[in-house]
Each structure stands twice: as C-alpha cells, then as structure tokens.
Amino acid sequence: MIEIALVERLESLLVSKFKNTKMYITEVIIDGFKSYSSRTVVSGFDPHFNAITGLNGSGKSNILDAICFVLGITNLSQVKSSVIQYMRKFIN
C-alpha cells in the first residue's frame, strides 16, 4: 500500500529529526468532561515537574483522567502505580 509506505517513511523522518526531543504538556483544555461541565483551561505546566493541588472533590484526578483519555490510556490504576514507583526512586 502506498499510504502505509508514506506513513512509515514520514514516521521514520520524524523519529530521526526529533530523536532527542521530549514532548510535554503546555496546556489542558477540558470542556464537558466529568466534573468540568464548562470550558476550563489549565496552563502553565513546567516541562520537568508539575503538581495539581486542591481541596477534596475539586476535580484534581479528573485532570489526569482527561489527559489519559486523550492519550488513549484506559488503565488508570497502572498509570498511578507507575508514577508512584517512579517517585520512590527519588525518595529512597
């Protein structure tokens, strides 16, 4: 298939061009997702470390759920446990 060959070629070019480039989130816009019924913009993310704080029931975990939804991650418990394991490297 020509389409598949073009896509594979494009992917290899992008991988070689951005080989040492890391992606990070700069802004999250949530509209009509879980507790965010109206449009909410969360910006100001740091490329290295971020923390979301707030009162109980304020929707902190829904921000992570929205990011995971967009990325196609369905097993959130696996994501949360891998984050905890990653953080333990720096605590111990």
Contacts in CASP RR format, 6 or more apart in sequence:
PFRMAT RR
TARGET T0000
AUTHOR 0000-0000-0000
METHOD contacts of the structure
MODEL  1
MIEIALVERLESLLVSKFKNTKMYITEVIIDGFKSYSSRTVVSGFDPHFN
AITGLNGSGKSNILDAICFVLGITNLSQVKSSVIQYMRKFIN
22 47 0 8 1.000
24 45 0 8 1.000
24 47 0 8 1.000
25 45 0 8 1.000
25 67 0 8 1.000
26 43 0 8 1.000
26 44 0 8 1.000
26 45 0 8 1.000
27 41 0 8 1.000
27 42 0 8 1.000
27 43 0 8 1.000
27 44 0 8 1.000
27 45 0 8 1.000
28 41 0 8 1.000
28 42 0 8 1.000
28 43 0 8 1.000
28 45 0 8 1.000
28 63 0 8 1.000
28 66 0 8 1.000
28 67 0 8 1.000
29 39 0 8 1.000
29 40 0 8 1.000
29 41 0 8 1.000
29 42 0 8 1.000
30 36 0 8 1.000
30 39 0 8 1.000
30 40 0 8 1.000
30 41 0 8 1.000
30 42 0 8 1.000
30 62 0 8 1.000
30 63 0 8 1.000
30 66 0 8 1.000
31 38 0 8 1.000
31 39 0 8 1.000
31 40 0 8 1.000
32 38 0 8 1.000
32 39 0 8 1.000
33 62 0 8 1.000
33 65 0 8 1.000
33 66 0 8 1.000
33 69 0 8 1.000
34 59 0 8 1.000
34 62 0 8 1.000
34 65 0 8 1.000
34 66 0 8 1.000
35 57 0 8 1.000
35 59 0 8 1.000
35 62 0 8 1.000
36 59 0 8 1.000
36 62 0 8 1.000
36 66 0 8 1.000
42 63 0 8 1.000
52 60 0 8 1.000
52 63 0 8 1.000
52 64 0 8 1.000
53 60 0 8 1.000
54 60 0 8 1.000
64 76 0 8 1.000
64 79 0 8 1.000
65 76 0 8 1.000
68 74 0 8 1.000
68 76 0 8 1.000
68 79 0 8 1.000
73 79 0 8 1.000
END
